[in-house]
Amino acid sequence: MQNLLVMKFGGTSVGTAARIAASCALIRKEAAVRPVVAVVSAMSKITDLLLDTTRHAEAGDRPGVDRNLASLEARHIDTAKELLPESELPRVNEAIAALIADFRRIVGGMEMLAYRPPRAVDEAIAIGERLSAVLVSECLNSQGVAAEPVNAASVLVTDAVFNNASPIMDATRVKAGERLGPVLEKGVVPIVTGFNGATADGRPTTLGRGGSDFSASILAASLDATELWIWSDVDGIMTADPRLVPNAKILDEITYAEAAELAYAGAKVLHPRTLAPIAERGIPVWSKNSFAPEKPGTCIVSKLGEGNMGARAVTSMANVSLVSLEPANPAVSGVHVMARALDAMDRVNVEILALSSSSYRQSFCFLVRNDELTKTLEAIESALALEMAHGYVLEPEVDHNVGLLAVVGEGMRGFSGFAGRIFTAISRENINIIAIAQGSSELTISVVVRRDGLEKAVRAVHAECSL
């Protein structure tokens, strides 16, 4: 399909009837001149509501389940009433009721089992995107643009890692062509659910953190799209968080690698996994604001032009903890302890944000998100239970009073003295640096500081780098 555009709309972009109408206007404008595939998230806060309902079901809390189901139905029925002509409502309300009945069936099974199987959770929470796809497609149809809701479970083929699945690209490419190709050829806009997929044998899955953006990226790569536009509620990718740095600016362009590093270190940018499929094919990605579509946004590309020296942006993350592990004596191999700990964290899908180690004592520390701390410690203590019981390895130490600052830029590569400038800027603010991590690519310098100095450090580094 020539000149295909994939457009993805986040939860706030479809969060109300007014926002759905605005997003549909953006789709309608582009669909008038070229083929478009739209990927939609659930309405804002709906995924949280669905997850909360599964927890009530697991606990046997029927009133809690019923209360959430009533809220779920009311929000979508009310949105449809505000969004669509009255003549369309009986049919649309019937479609909404059918999806909610499907969700009720799934949580009913969880209530009977007093357990939430990961596969069932994936099937349940995908209902949010399916409801959203119905509302968006019906809004477009009411405006004279032919559209069809498509459950991504019929398009996107994944492995069987429930709650955090990965795509099988070759199989997805085939299915996407089979399912979406005929729809596009008829001049119809497919409204595809974000976040979810299915295994080759049809078991529902979800893609984990950043899953809706990831879905759009997978489809763009599978369909050989010309561009991918990600619509959210921010103007683009900025040199820093404007809440911390009032004079932060929007970047016109940024590379895939830079965007991935910024996202990994806490910036409100596309999740690193999102960028992988499109980076391989060199498909440009635009980060745009659906609340202010007249603003140009940021384009994510393979390579920047000459002259982009130094840092491009600085980001930070506050809700993190620093975990330290140390052998009880130098006779114990620190490499062995590190390998066992990292393997344990990999098995529970923990993302390590920064890693630093010493030499003689063979101790090392790593930074993780607070919401992954419990499973991190459980995994490590399970993997090293024998060594800890015999006193070969000390108990993990956890420091909650820390924050991560990361400076990102491909132009830092080979820039003599740049790291020293960053550390000097932080030290001028009397902020103590706890740990430092920098990869051999020189793309990112990560610094762990005390939490109460994090915001001041971000402003100091932003100013030092003249961003």
C-alpha positions as CSV (number, residue, x, y, z in Angstrom):
1,M,0.0,0.0,0.0
2,Q,1.6,3.2,-1.2
3,N,2.0,6.3,1.1
4,L,0.4,4.5,4.1
5,L,0.1,6.5,7.3
6,V,-0.3,4.8,10.7
7,M,-1.7,7.1,13.4
8,K,-1.8,6.2,17.0
9,F,-4.0,7.9,19.6
10,G,-3.2,7.7,23.3
11,G,-5.7,7.4,26.2
12,T,-6.1,11.2,26.7
13,S,-6.6,11.7,22.9
14,V,-9.7,9.4,23.1
15,G,-10.5,10.1,26.8
16,T,-13.8,12.0,26.2
17,A,-16.4,12.5,23.5
18,A,-14.8,15.8,22.6
19,R,-11.3,14.3,22.3
20,I,-12.6,11.4,20.2
21,A,-14.3,13.8,17.9
22,A,-11.0,15.8,17.6
23,S,-9.0,12.7,16.9
24,C,-11.5,11.6,14.3
25,A,-11.1,15.0,12.6
26,L,-7.4,14.3,12.4
27,I,-8.0,10.9,10.9
28,R,-10.6,12.2,8.4
29,K,-8.2,14.9,7.2
30,E,-5.4,12.4,6.4
31,A,-7.8,9.7,5.1
32,A,-9.0,12.2,2.4
33,V,-5.6,12.1,0.7
34,R,-3.9,8.8,1.6
35,P,-4.6,5.4,3.2
36,V,-4.7,5.5,7.0
37,V,-4.5,2.9,9.7
38,A,-5.5,4.2,13.2
39,V,-4.4,2.5,16.4
40,V,-6.2,3.5,19.6
41,S,-5.7,3.1,23.3
42,A,-8.4,2.6,25.9
43,M,-10.0,5.8,27.2
44,S,-7.9,7.4,29.9
45,K,-8.1,5.5,33.2
46,I,-10.1,2.6,31.8
47,T,-7.2,0.1,31.9
48,D,-6.7,0.9,35.6
49,L,-10.5,0.3,36.1
50,L,-10.3,-3.0,34.3
51,L,-7.3,-4.2,36.3
52,D,-9.0,-3.1,39.6
53,T,-12.0,-5.1,38.6
54,T,-9.9,-8.2,38.2
55,R,-8.5,-7.7,41.6
56,H,-11.9,-7.4,43.2
57,A,-12.9,-10.6,41.3
58,E,-9.9,-12.5,42.6
59,A,-10.7,-11.4,46.2
60,G,-14.3,-12.5,45.8
61,D,-15.6,-8.9,46.1
62,R,-18.8,-9.1,44.1
63,P,-20.0,-5.6,45.1
64,G,-16.7,-4.1,44.0
65,V,-16.9,-6.0,40.6
66,D,-20.5,-4.8,40.0
67,R,-19.6,-1.2,41.0
68,N,-16.8,-1.1,38.5
69,L,-18.8,-2.8,35.7
70,A,-21.5,-0.2,36.1
71,S,-18.9,2.6,35.9
72,L,-17.3,1.0,32.8
73,E,-20.7,0.7,31.0
74,A,-21.9,4.2,32.0
75,R,-18.7,5.9,30.8
76,H,-18.9,4.3,27.3
77,I,-22.7,4.6,27.0
78,D,-22.6,8.3,28.0
79,T,-19.7,9.0,25.6
80,A,-21.6,7.3,22.7
81,K,-24.7,9.4,23.6
82,E,-22.6,12.6,23.4
83,L,-20.7,11.6,20.3
84,L,-23.2,10.0,18.0
85,P,-26.6,10.7,16.4
86,E,-29.5,9.3,18.4
87,S,-30.4,6.9,15.5
88,E,-27.1,5.1,15.8
89,L,-27.2,4.6,19.6
90,P,-29.2,1.4,19.9
91,R,-26.8,-0.5,17.7
92,V,-23.7,1.0,19.3
93,N,-24.9,0.4,22.8
94,E,-25.6,-3.2,21.9
95,A,-21.9,-3.5,20.7
96,I,-20.7,-1.9,24.0
97,A,-22.9,-4.2,26.1
98,A,-21.6,-7.2,24.2
99,L,-18.0,-6.3,25.0
100,I,-18.8,-5.6,28.7
101,A,-20.6,-8.9,28.9
102,D,-17.4,-10.6,27.6
103,F,-15.4,-8.8,30.3
104,R,-18.0,-9.9,32.9
105,R,-17.6,-13.5,31.8
106,I,-13.8,-13.3,32.2
107,V,-13.9,-11.8,35.7
108,G,-16.6,-14.2,36.7
109,G,-14.1,-17.0,36.0
110,M,-11.5,-15.2,38.1
111,E,-14.0,-14.9,41.0
112,M,-14.8,-18.7,40.8
113,L,-11.1,-19.5,40.8
114,A,-10.1,-16.8,43.4
115,Y,-7.1,-16.3,41.0
116,R,-6.2,-14.1,38.1
117,P,-4.4,-16.2,35.4
118,P,-2.1,-14.0,33.4
119,R,-3.7,-15.2,30.2
120,A,-7.2,-14.2,31.5
121,V,-5.9,-10.8,32.6
122,D,-4.6,-10.1,29.1
123,E,-7.9,-11.0,27.6
124,A,-9.8,-8.9,30.1
125,I,-7.8,-5.7,30.0
126,A,-7.9,-5.6,26.1
127,I,-11.6,-4.9,26.4
128,G,-10.7,-1.2,27.0
129,E,-9.1,-0.8,23.6
130,R,-11.9,-2.8,21.9
131,L,-14.5,-0.4,23.4
132,S,-12.5,2.6,22.3
133,A,-12.1,1.2,18.8
134,V,-15.9,0.9,18.5
135,L,-16.5,4.5,19.6
136,V,-13.8,5.9,17.2
137,S,-15.0,3.8,14.2
138,E,-18.6,4.7,14.8
139,C,-17.7,8.4,15.1
140,L,-15.9,8.3,11.8
141,N,-18.8,6.5,10.1
142,S,-21.2,9.1,11.4
143,Q,-18.9,11.8,9.7
144,G,-19.0,10.0,6.4
145,V,-15.6,8.2,6.7
146,A,-15.9,4.5,6.3
147,A,-14.1,2.8,9.3
148,E,-14.1,-0.6,10.9
149,P,-12.9,-1.7,14.4
150,V,-10.3,-4.4,14.3
151,N,-9.2,-6.5,17.3
152,A,-5.4,-6.7,17.1
153,A,-5.6,-10.3,18.3
154,S,-6.5,-11.1,14.7
155,V,-3.5,-9.2,13.3
156,L,-0.6,-9.1,15.8
157,V,1.1,-12.4,16.5
158,T,3.2,-12.6,19.7
159,D,5.0,-15.1,21.8
160,A,3.3,-16.5,24.9
161,V,4.8,-14.2,27.6
162,F,1.5,-13.0,29.0
163,N,1.4,-9.4,30.3
164,N,4.6,-8.6,28.4
165,A,4.5,-10.3,25.0
166,S,6.9,-9.7,22.1
167,P,5.8,-9.7,18.5
168,I,6.7,-12.4,16.0
169,M,7.3,-10.1,13.1
170,D,7.2,-12.4,10.1
171,A,3.9,-14.0,11.2
172,T,2.5,-10.5,12.0
173,R,3.5,-9.3,8.6
174,V,1.5,-12.0,6.9
175,K,-1.6,-11.6,9.1
176,A,-1.5,-7.8,8.8
177,G,-1.6,-8.1,5.1
178,E,-4.4,-10.7,5.1
179,R,-6.6,-8.8,7.7
180,L,-5.9,-5.2,7.0
181,G,-5.0,-5.2,3.3
182,P,-8.5,-5.9,2.0
183,V,-10.0,-3.3,4.4
184,L,-7.6,-0.6,3.1
185,E,-8.2,-1.6,-0.5
186,K,-11.9,-0.9,0.0
187,G,-11.0,2.6,1.2
188,V,-12.0,1.8,4.7
189,V,-10.0,3.0,7.7
190,P,-9.1,0.2,10.1
191,I,-9.3,1.2,13.8
192,V,-7.0,-1.3,15.4
193,T,-6.8,-1.9,19.1
194,G,-3.5,-1.0,20.7
195,F,-1.7,-2.9,23.4
196,N,-3.0,-6.4,22.6
197,G,-2.3,-9.4,20.3
198,A,-2.5,-13.1,20.3
199,T,-0.2,-16.1,20.1
200,A,-0.1,-18.1,16.9
201,D,-2.7,-20.5,18.3
202,G,-5.0,-17.6,19.3
203,R,-4.4,-17.1,23.0
204,P,-4.8,-13.4,23.9
205,T,-1.7,-11.4,25.0
206,T,-0.8,-7.9,25.9
207,L,2.5,-6.1,25.1
208,G,3.3,-4.6,28.5
209,R,4.5,-1.0,29.3
210,G,4.1,1.3,26.3
211,G,2.1,-1.5,24.5
212,S,-0.2,0.7,22.4
213,D,2.7,2.7,20.9
214,F,4.5,-0.6,20.4
215,S,1.4,-2.0,18.5
216,A,1.4,1.0,16.2
217,S,5.2,0.6,15.5
218,I,4.7,-3.1,14.8
219,L,1.9,-2.4,12.4
220,A,3.8,0.4,10.7
221,A,6.8,-1.9,10.1
222,S,4.6,-4.9,9.0
223,L,2.6,-2.8,6.5
224,D,5.7,-0.8,5.2
225,A,4.1,2.5,6.2
226,T,5.6,5.7,5.0
227,E,5.2,7.4,8.4
228,L,4.0,6.8,12.0
229,W,2.4,9.6,13.9
230,I,2.0,9.2,17.7
231,W,-0.7,11.5,19.1
232,S,-0.6,12.3,22.8
233,D,-1.1,15.3,25.1
234,V,2.4,16.7,24.8
235,D,3.9,19.0,22.1
236,G,6.8,16.7,21.3
237,I,10.0,15.6,22.8
238,M,11.7,18.3,25.0
239,T,15.2,19.0,26.2
240,A,13.9,18.5,29.8
241,D,10.7,18.2,31.8
242,P,9.2,21.7,31.6
243,R,7.8,21.3,35.1
244,L,11.5,21.2,36.3
245,V,13.1,23.4,33.7
246,P,10.7,26.2,32.6
247,N,12.9,27.2,29.6
248,A,13.0,23.6,28.2
249,K,12.5,23.5,24.4
250,I,10.9,21.1,22.0
251,L,13.4,19.2,19.8
252,D,12.7,19.4,16.1
253,E,14.4,16.1,15.5
254,I,15.9,13.3,17.5
255,T,17.4,9.9,16.6
256,Y,15.8,6.6,17.4
257,A,18.7,5.8,19.8
258,E,18.4,9.1,21.6
259,A,14.6,8.8,22.0
260,A,15.0,5.2,23.3
261,E,17.5,6.3,25.9
262,L,15.4,9.2,27.0
263,A,12.4,7.0,27.4
264,Y,14.4,4.4,29.3
265,A,15.5,7.1,31.8
266,G,12.1,8.4,32.5
267,A,11.2,10.9,29.8
268,K,7.6,10.9,28.5
269,V,8.7,9.6,25.2
270,L,8.0,6.4,23.2
271,H,9.0,3.3,25.1
272,P,12.3,1.8,23.8
273,R,10.6,-1.3,22.5
274,T,8.3,0.9,20.4
275,L,11.2,2.2,18.4
276,A,12.9,-1.2,17.5
277,P,10.6,-2.3,14.6
278,I,10.5,1.0,12.8
279,A,14.2,1.8,13.4
280,E,15.1,-1.4,11.5
281,R,13.1,-0.1,8.5
282,G,14.0,3.6,8.9
283,I,10.4,4.7,9.1
284,P,10.2,8.3,10.5
285,V,8.0,8.8,13.6
286,W,6.3,12.0,14.6
287,S,5.4,12.7,18.2
288,K,2.5,15.1,18.1
289,N,-0.1,16.8,20.4
290,S,-3.7,16.0,19.5
291,F,-4.7,18.9,21.7
292,A,-2.6,21.3,19.6
293,P,-2.3,19.6,16.2
294,E,-1.0,22.9,14.6
295,K,2.3,22.5,16.5
296,P,4.9,20.6,14.4
297,G,6.0,18.1,17.1
298,T,9.2,16.1,17.0
299,C,10.4,13.9,14.2
300,I,12.3,10.7,15.2
301,V,14.8,9.7,12.5
302,S,17.7,7.4,11.9
303,K,20.4,10.1,11.8
304,L,20.8,13.8,12.4
305,G,22.8,16.2,10.3
306,E,26.2,17.4,11.1
307,G,26.8,19.9,13.9
308,N,24.8,18.3,16.6
309,M,27.5,18.2,19.2
310,G,27.1,17.6,22.9
311,A,23.9,16.7,24.8
312,R,20.5,16.8,23.3
313,A,18.3,16.4,26.4
314,V,18.4,15.7,30.1
315,T,15.8,13.6,31.9
316,S,15.2,12.3,35.4
317,M,13.3,9.7,37.3
318,A,12.3,10.0,41.0
319,N,10.4,6.8,41.8
320,V,13.4,4.6,41.9
321,S,15.5,2.6,44.4
322,L,19.2,1.7,44.5
323,V,19.9,-1.9,45.4
324,S,23.5,-2.9,46.4
325,L,24.9,-6.4,46.6
326,E,28.2,-7.4,48.0
327,P,30.1,-10.7,48.6
328,A,30.9,-11.2,52.2
329,N,34.6,-11.5,51.4
330,P,36.9,-11.1,48.3
331,A,37.2,-14.9,47.9
332,V,33.6,-15.0,46.6
333,S,33.4,-14.2,42.9
334,G,31.6,-10.9,42.4
335,V,31.1,-11.8,38.7
336,H,29.2,-15.0,39.8
337,V,27.0,-13.1,42.2
338,M,26.2,-10.4,39.6
339,A,25.5,-13.0,36.9
340,R,23.1,-14.9,39.2
341,A,21.3,-11.6,40.3
342,L,20.9,-10.3,36.8
343,D,19.6,-13.7,35.5
344,A,17.1,-13.7,38.3
345,M,15.9,-10.2,37.4
346,D,15.7,-11.1,33.8
347,R,13.4,-14.0,34.5
348,V,10.9,-11.7,36.2
349,N,11.2,-8.9,33.5
350,V,12.8,-6.3,35.7
351,E,14.3,-3.3,33.8
352,I,17.7,-2.2,35.2
353,L,18.0,1.6,34.8
354,A,21.6,1.9,35.7
355,L,24.4,-0.5,36.8
356,S,27.7,0.3,38.5
357,S,30.3,-1.9,40.1
358,S,33.6,-1.7,42.1
359,S,36.8,-3.6,41.8
360,Y,38.4,-5.0,44.9
361,R,35.2,-5.5,47.0
362,Q,33.4,-6.8,43.9
363,S,30.2,-5.1,45.1
364,F,27.8,-3.7,42.6
365,C,24.6,-1.6,42.7
366,F,21.7,-1.1,40.3
367,L,18.7,1.1,40.0
368,V,15.2,-0.2,39.5
369,R,11.7,1.4,39.5
370,N,10.0,1.4,42.9
371,D,7.0,-0.6,41.4
372,E,9.5,-3.4,40.5
373,L,11.4,-3.4,43.7
374,T,9.5,-6.1,45.5
375,K,9.8,-8.6,42.8
376,T,13.4,-7.6,42.3
377,L,14.3,-8.4,45.9
378,E,12.2,-11.6,45.9
379,A,14.0,-12.8,42.7
380,I,17.5,-12.1,44.1
381,E,16.9,-13.6,47.5
382,S,15.5,-16.7,45.8
383,A,18.4,-17.0,43.4
384,L,21.0,-16.4,46.1
385,A,19.3,-18.0,49.1
386,L,22.0,-20.6,49.7
387,E,24.9,-18.1,49.5
388,M,23.1,-15.7,51.9
389,A,22.2,-18.5,54.3
390,H,25.9,-19.5,54.6
391,G,27.1,-15.9,54.8
392,Y,28.9,-15.8,51.5
393,V,26.8,-12.9,50.2
394,L,25.5,-10.0,52.3
395,E,21.8,-9.2,52.4
396,P,20.8,-6.6,49.7
397,E,20.9,-3.0,50.8
398,V,18.2,-0.7,49.5
399,D,18.4,3.1,49.3
400,H,15.0,4.7,48.6
401,N,16.2,8.2,48.9
402,V,17.7,8.5,45.4
403,G,16.9,9.8,41.9
404,L,18.2,9.2,38.4
405,L,19.5,11.9,36.1
406,A,20.4,11.0,32.5
407,V,22.1,13.2,29.9
408,V,21.5,11.9,26.3
409,G,23.0,12.9,23.0
410,E,24.7,11.1,20.1
411,G,26.9,14.2,19.9
412,M,28.5,13.4,23.2
413,R,30.5,10.7,21.5
414,G,34.1,11.7,21.6
415,F,33.4,15.1,23.1
416,S,36.4,15.6,25.3
417,G,35.7,16.9,28.8
418,F,31.9,16.7,28.5
419,A,31.4,14.3,31.4
420,G,33.6,16.5,33.6
421,R,31.4,19.5,32.9
422,I,28.3,17.6,33.9
423,F,29.8,16.4,37.2
424,T,31.1,19.9,37.9
425,A,27.7,21.5,37.3
426,I,26.1,19.0,39.8
427,S,28.8,19.5,42.4
428,R,28.4,23.3,42.2
429,E,25.0,22.8,43.6
430,N,26.4,20.9,46.6
431,I,24.8,17.7,45.4
432,N,26.5,14.4,46.1
433,I,26.9,11.9,43.2
434,I,26.2,8.3,44.5
435,A,26.8,6.3,41.4
436,I,27.7,6.9,37.7
437,A,27.0,4.7,34.7
438,Q,28.0,5.2,31.1
439,G,28.1,2.7,28.2
440,S,30.8,2.4,25.7
441,S,28.6,4.1,23.1
442,E,28.9,7.4,25.0
443,L,25.2,8.0,24.1
444,T,24.1,8.4,27.8
445,I,25.6,9.5,31.0
446,S,23.5,8.3,34.0
447,V,24.0,9.8,37.4
448,V,22.4,8.7,40.7
449,V,22.0,11.5,43.3
450,R,20.0,12.1,46.5
451,R,16.3,12.5,45.8
452,D,16.1,16.0,47.4
453,G,18.8,17.2,45.0
454,L,17.5,15.7,41.8
455,E,15.5,18.6,40.5
456,K,18.2,21.1,41.2
457,A,20.7,18.8,39.4
458,V,18.5,18.6,36.3
459,R,18.3,22.4,36.1
460,A,22.1,22.7,36.6
461,V,22.9,20.2,33.9
462,H,20.4,21.7,31.5
463,A,22.0,25.1,31.9
464,E,25.5,23.7,31.6
465,C,24.7,22.0,28.4
466,S,23.1,25.1,26.9
467,L,20.0,23.1,26.0
